[in-house]
Amino acid sequence: MSTAPPRSRSVMRPVNRFLERWVPSALTFAIVLTLIVAVLAMTLTQTNPVDVVKGWGDGLAGLLAFMTQMSLILLLGYMLANTRPVRKLLGWLARVPSSAGFAYVFVFLIAALASLITWGLGLIVGTLLAREIAVQARDRGMKVHFPLLVAAGYSGFVVWHMGYSGSGPLTAATPDSFLAPSLSGEVLPVSQTIFASWNMLAAVSVIVVVALMMFLVRPRAGDPVIELPGHVGSEEHSEADDEVVTPADRIDASRILTLVLGAALVIYLVVHFVGGGTLTLDIVNWSFLALILLLVRSPFELIHLTKQAASNVGEILLQFPLYAGILGIMSSSGLITLFSDAFVAISTPVTFGMLAFFSAGIVNFFVPSGGGQFAVQGPIMLDAAQQLGVDSSIAVMAVAYGDQWTNMIQPFWALPVLAIAGLKMRDILGYTFVTLLGSGVVMALALLLVSM
């Protein structure tokens, strides 16, 4: 049974029913999308079936480096969230809220800040904090609505592509990336995307609006409140088996090796930035790896955290070659130019960003991975922006905004959250739909204003 307030529950009932009955896995979407693009290439261009298959096959390996970068961001984010210092910090933060209303807002704010740091961290931190707060609230006799706590934690994910680990902006800033041809071989520095004043203002505005909405949709007196079950405690965090028997075990249990490696990475990062280096996907990953190496106690714990996080990376490894194949078909057949010309026909320099945002929100249902979506849609939007004379940064951030926006009602990234919380998508969808509405208005207005 849905646990959203009565009004939200009635509005979202058809959406719940549709998602549960008709939305397949992201892998199935990738396969179906491959077939659709292949058919479009053969019907809308002069490409024959053999050339479609050749373009697809040649493209399969086109995103291998990018796939590794995306997998590392997710892997390292999960590892960082489960280090002992971060888990202790979450336990301390769980004691901060003194009322149920503040608890919902607080979980969202912490999850949003973590998502701006790295999306893998934000996904897991919001859910773990929601669970910790629910446990402590129950012990203190404070009634909190657990589904809303979890929804607030997941809602923090709505700003991830505006932050430090935004895959689209970072790809555009990475030399020789798959977006480079669409940027005339140049790079688009993050100072014009992630750290542009208008994007940072938009991120703050989204956070303020959604935080207010989390407070307004809280259960009132007389509304049903679903608390964490009494038998459920804090999320268990199994530690690595540090039994030391042999000299090799003593080496694996030593903190010196991870500290030395972490310090070396920090020195490298300092030298990189002092020497005029820029922020790229690789630099983001090495910064998180450095932090993890400094926080873990030993190689034992590092291995243990890696094994825990690795299961979350499997689907990405399988999907990205398919996205690369789709990009190969579109590039070899000329579909990119065809689609970009069509988008130019319905856009103006002022409306382009907002329309690109809405289109990216739709595409995200079929390609829920931000990196995969940029592989499919990024070249199209960048080409269209050049034809209209629109700044490339607006095209990049419009796709980024659309990708993060409809994650609120697309179940792909919610699955690990729901698994930890022990809930179903229908339990939180009424609240995340509210997040979709509030954040969508802010992001659309931001793109419209920056384009004027």
C-alpha positions in Angstrom: 0.0 0.0 0.0 1.3 3.5 -0.9 2.2 5.5 2.2 2.1 9.0 0.6 -0.5 11.5 1.9 -4.0 11.0 0.5 -3.9 13.7 -2.2 -0.4 12.6 -3.5 -1.5 9.0 -3.3 -4.5 9.5 -5.6 -2.5 11.6 -8.1 0.3 9.1 -8.3 -1.8 5.9 -8.4 -1.8 5.6 -12.2 1.9 6.4 -12.4 2.6 3.7 -9.8 0.5 1.2 -11.7 2.2 2.0 -15.0 5.8 1.8 -13.5 5.2 -1.5 -11.9 3.5 -3.1 -14.9 5.3 -1.7 -17.9 8.7 -0.2 -17.1 11.4 -2.9 -17.9 15.0 -3.0 -16.7 17.5 -0.4 -18.0 19.3 -3.1 -19.9 16.1 -4.0 -21.8 15.6 -0.3 -22.6 19.2 -0.2 -24.0 18.5 -3.2 -26.2 15.2 -1.9 -27.5 16.7 1.6 -28.1 19.4 0.0 -30.1 16.8 -1.7 -32.4 14.8 1.6 -32.7 17.9 3.6 -33.6 18.8 1.0 -36.2 15.4 1.1 -37.8 15.4 4.9 -37.8 18.8 4.9 -39.5 17.6 2.6 -42.3 14.3 4.5 -42.8 15.4 8.1 -42.4 18.8 8.0 -44.1 20.4 6.2 -47.0 22.1 3.7 -44.7 21.6 0.0 -45.6 21.4 -2.8 -43.0 25.0 -3.9 -43.5 26.3 -0.4 -42.8 24.0 -0.1 -39.7 25.5 -3.3 -38.3 29.0 -2.2 -39.2 28.5 1.2 -37.6 27.1 -0.5 -34.5 29.9 -3.0 -34.2 32.6 -0.4 -34.8 31.0 1.8 -32.1 30.7 -0.9 -29.3 34.2 -0.2 -28.0 34.0 3.6 -28.4 33.2 4.3 -24.7 35.4 1.8 -22.9 37.5 4.5 -21.3 34.4 6.5 -20.3 32.7 3.4 -19.0 35.6 2.8 -16.7 35.5 6.4 -15.5 31.7 6.1 -14.8 32.1 2.8 -13.0 34.9 4.2 -10.8 32.7 7.2 -9.8 29.9 4.9 -8.6 32.3 2.4 -7.0 34.3 5.0 -5.1 31.2 6.8 -4.0 29.8 3.7 -2.4 33.2 2.9 -0.8 33.5 6.4 0.6 30.0 6.2 2.1 30.9 3.0 3.9 34.3 4.0 5.4 34.3 4.0 9.2 34.7 7.8 9.6 31.8 8.5 7.3 29.5 6.0 9.0 30.4 7.5 12.4 29.6 10.9 11.0 26.2 9.7 9.8 25.5 8.3 13.3 26.3 11.7 14.8 24.3 13.6 12.2 21.3 11.4 12.9 21.1 12.9 16.5 20.7 16.4 15.1 17.0 16.6 14.2 14.8 17.5 17.1 11.5 17.2 15.3 10.0 15.1 12.5 9.5 18.1 10.2 13.2 19.1 10.6 14.3 15.5 10.1 12.8 15.3 6.6 14.4 18.6 5.6 17.7 17.6 7.2 18.0 14.3 5.4 17.3 16.0 2.1 19.9 18.7 2.7 22.7 16.2 3.7 21.8 13.9 0.7 21.9 16.9 -1.7 25.3 18.1 -0.4 26.7 14.6 -0.7 25.3 14.3 -4.2 26.9 17.5 -5.2 30.2 16.0 -4.1 29.7 12.7 -5.9 26.5 11.0 -7.0 27.6 7.5 -5.7 28.1 9.0 -2.3 24.8 10.9 -2.4 22.7 7.9 -3.2 23.9 5.8 -0.3 24.4 8.5 2.3 20.8 9.8 2.0 19.4 6.3 2.6 21.7 5.4 5.5 21.1 8.7 7.2 17.3 8.2 6.8 17.6 4.8 8.5 19.8 6.1 11.3 17.4 8.9 12.0 14.4 6.6 12.0 16.1 4.3 14.5 17.1 7.1 16.8 13.7 8.8 16.5 12.0 5.6 17.5 14.2 5.1 20.5 13.5 8.7 21.6 9.7 8.3 21.1 9.6 10.8 18.2 7.3 9.7 15.4 8.8 10.1 11.9 7.3 8.8 8.6 10.0 6.5 7.3 8.9 6.5 3.6 9.2 10.3 3.6 12.6 10.1 5.2 13.8 7.8 2.4 12.1 9.9 -0.3 13.9 13.0 1.1 17.2 11.1 1.0 16.6 10.0 -2.6 15.4 13.5 -3.6 18.9 14.8 -2.8 20.0 13.0 -6.0 18.1 15.6 -8.0 21.1 18.0 -8.0 23.9 15.5 -8.6 24.6 16.5 -12.3 25.1 20.1 -11.1 28.0 19.1 -8.9 31.6 17.9 -8.7 31.0 14.5 -10.3 28.6 15.6 -13.1 29.5 13.2 -15.9 28.3 15.4 -18.8 30.2 18.6 -17.8 33.3 16.6 -16.8 33.3 14.7 -20.1 33.1 18.0 -22.0 36.1 19.2 -19.9 38.1 16.0 -20.6 40.5 16.2 -23.6 39.8 13.7 -26.5 36.4 12.6 -25.0 33.6 11.4 -27.2 32.1 15.0 -27.0 35.3 16.6 -28.4 34.2 16.3 -32.0 31.0 18.2 -31.2 33.1 20.9 -29.5 35.3 21.4 -32.5 38.0 19.4 -30.8 38.2 21.7 -27.9 37.3 21.2 -24.2 34.6 23.0 -22.3 36.1 23.9 -18.8 34.0 23.3 -15.7 34.3 27.0 -14.9 31.6 27.5 -17.7 29.4 24.6 -16.6 29.6 23.2 -13.0 31.2 26.3 -11.5 29.3 28.8 -13.6 27.6 31.3 -11.3 24.2 30.6 -12.9 24.5 26.9 -12.4 25.5 27.3 -8.7 22.6 29.7 -8.1 20.3 27.2 -9.8 21.5 24.4 -7.6 21.0 26.4 -4.4 17.5 27.4 -5.6 16.6 23.8 -6.3 17.8 22.8 -2.8 15.8 25.6 -1.1 12.6 24.8 -3.0 12.7 21.1 -2.6 13.6 21.4 1.1 10.6 23.6 1.6 8.4 21.1 -0.3 9.7 18.2 1.9 8.5 20.2 4.9 5.1 21.0 3.4 4.2 17.5 2.4 5.1 16.0 5.9 2.2 14.1 7.6 0.1 16.3 9.8 -1.9 15.5 12.9 -4.2 12.5 12.2 -2.3 11.4 9.1 -1.0 7.9 9.1 2.7 7.6 10.0 4.7 4.5 9.0 7.6 4.1 11.4 10.6 1.9 11.0 9.7 -1.6 12.2 10.6 -2.3 15.8 12.9 -5.2 15.0 15.0 -3.2 12.6 18.1 -1.5 14.0 20.8 0.6 12.5 22.2 -0.6 9.2 24.7 -3.3 9.9 28.1 -2.6 8.5 30.2 -5.7 8.4 33.9 -5.1 8.9 36.8 -6.8 7.1 38.2 -9.8 8.7 41.4 -8.5 10.1 42.7 -11.7 11.6 46.5 -11.5 11.4 48.3 -14.9 11.3 51.1 -14.7 8.8 53.6 -11.9 7.9 51.6 -11.3 4.8 48.6 -10.7 6.9 50.5 -8.1 9.0 51.3 -6.3 5.8 47.7 -6.4 4.6 46.6 -5.1 8.1 49.0 -2.2 8.1 47.8 1.3 7.6 51.1 2.5 6.3 50.6 1.3 2.8 47.2 3.0 2.2 48.4 6.2 3.9 51.5 6.4 1.7 49.5 5.8 -1.5 46.8 8.3 -0.4 49.4 10.9 0.4 51.1 10.3 -3.0 47.8 10.9 -4.7 47.2 14.1 -2.7 50.6 15.4 -3.8 49.9 14.5 -7.4 46.5 16.4 -7.3 48.2 19.5 -5.7 50.9 19.4 -8.4 48.3 19.0 -11.1 46.2 22.0 -10.0 49.3 24.2 -9.2 50.6 23.5 -12.6 47.4 24.8 -14.2 45.7 21.4 -14.6 41.9 21.3 -14.9 39.1 19.3 -13.4 38.4 16.1 -15.5 36.7 12.8 -14.9 40.0 11.2 -14.0 40.9 13.9 -11.5 37.6 13.6 -9.8 38.1 9.8 -9.4 41.6 10.2 -8.1 40.5 12.8 -5.5 37.9 10.3 -4.2 40.4 7.5 -4.2 42.9 9.6 -2.3 40.2 10.4 0.4 39.3 6.7 0.7 42.9 5.7 1.1 43.4 8.2 3.8 40.3 7.1 5.7 40.6 3.3 5.6 42.7 1.5 8.2 44.4 -1.0 6.0 44.4 -2.8 2.6 42.2 -5.4 4.3 39.4 -2.8 4.7 40.0 -1.4 1.3 39.5 -4.8 -0.3 36.4 -5.4 1.8 34.9 -2.1 0.8 35.6 -2.8 -2.9 33.9 -6.2 -2.7 30.8 -4.5 -1.1 30.6 -1.8 -3.7 31.4 -3.9 -6.8 27.9 -5.4 -7.2 26.5 -2.0 -8.0 28.7 -1.6 -11.0 27.7 -4.6 -13.0 24.8 -3.1 -15.0 26.9 -0.1 -16.1 29.6 -2.4 -17.5 27.0 -4.2 -19.6 25.0 -1.2 -20.7 27.7 1.2 -21.9 28.9 -0.9 -24.9 25.2 -0.8 -26.1 25.1 3.0 -25.7 28.4 3.2 -27.6 26.9 1.1 -30.3 23.9 3.4 -30.5 26.3 6.4 -30.8 28.1 4.5 -33.6 24.9 4.0 -35.6 23.9 7.6 -35.2 27.3 8.9 -36.2 27.9 6.7 -39.2 24.4 7.1 -40.6 24.0 10.8 -40.1 21.1 10.5 -37.6 22.9 13.0 -35.3 22.7 15.7 -38.0 19.1 14.8 -38.8 18.0 15.0 -35.2 19.9 18.2 -34.5 18.4 19.9 -37.5 14.9 18.8 -36.4 15.5 20.3 -32.9 16.8 23.5 -34.4 13.6 23.8 -36.4 11.5 23.9 -33.2 13.8 26.0 -31.1 15.1 29.6 -30.8 18.2 30.7 -29.0 16.1 31.7 -26.0 13.9 28.5 -25.8 16.7 26.1 -26.8 18.0 25.4 -23.2 14.5 24.8 -21.8 13.4 22.6 -24.6 16.6 20.6 -24.5 16.0 20.2 -20.7 12.5 18.7 -21.3 13.7 16.4 -24.1 16.6 15.2 -21.9 14.1 14.4 -19.1 12.2 12.2 -21.6 15.3 10.5 -22.9 16.4 9.7 -19.3 13.5 7.3 -19.0 15.1 5.2 -21.8 18.8 5.9 -20.9 18.9 6.3 -17.1 22.7 6.5 -16.9 23.8 10.2 -17.1 27.0 9.2 -19.0 25.0 6.9 -21.3 22.5 9.7 -22.0 25.3 12.1 -22.9 26.7 9.5 -25.3 23.3 9.3 -27.1 22.0 12.8 -26.8 25.0 15.0 -26.1 26.3 15.3 -29.7 22.8 16.0 -31.0 22.3 18.9 -28.6 25.8 20.4 -29.0 25.4 20.3 -32.8 22.0 22.0 -32.5 23.4 24.6 -30.2 26.1 25.5 -32.6 23.6 25.9 -35.4 21.5 28.3 -33.3 24.5 30.2 -31.9 23.8 29.0 -28.3 26.7 28.7 -25.9 27.8 25.0 -25.6 27.6 25.3 -21.8 23.9 25.7 -22.0 23.5 22.6 -24.1 25.6 20.5 -21.8 23.9 21.7 -18.6 20.4 21.4 -20.2 21.0 17.7 -20.8 22.5 17.4 -17.4 19.5 19.0 -15.8 17.1 16.8 -17.7 19.0 13.6 -16.7 18.9 14.3 -13.0 15.3 15.6 -13.1 13.3 12.6 -14.1 15.4 10.3 -11.9 12.8 11.2 -9.3 10.2 9.0 -11.1 12.5 6.7 -13.0 13.1 3.6 -10.8 16.6 2.6 -12.0 18.8 4.6 -9.5 16.2 4.2 -6.7 16.7 0.4 -6.6 19.8 0.3 -4.3 18.1 2.9 -2.1 14.9 0.9 -1.8 16.9 -2.3 -1.2 18.6 -0.7 1.8 15.4 0.8 3.1 13.2 -2.3 2.6 10.6 -0.3 0.6 9.1 -0.3 -2.8 9.0 2.5 -5.4 5.3 3.1 -4.8 6.1 3.9 -1.2 8.2 7.0 -2.1 6.9 7.9 -5.5 4.2 10.4 -4.2 6.9 12.4 -2.5 9.6 12.2 -5.2 6.9 13.3 -7.7 6.6 16.5 -5.6 10.4 16.9 -5.9 10.1 16.4 -9.7 7.6 19.3 -9.9 9.4 21.8 -7.7 12.9 21.1 -9.1 11.6 21.1 -12.7 10.2 24.6 -12.4 13.4 25.9 -11.0 15.7 24.3 -13.6 13.5 25.2 -16.6 13.4 28.9 -15.4 17.2 28.9 -14.8 17.8 27.7 -18.4 15.3 30.2 -19.8 16.8 33.1 -17.9 20.4 32.3 -18.8 19.5 32.1 -22.5 18.0 35.6 -22.6 
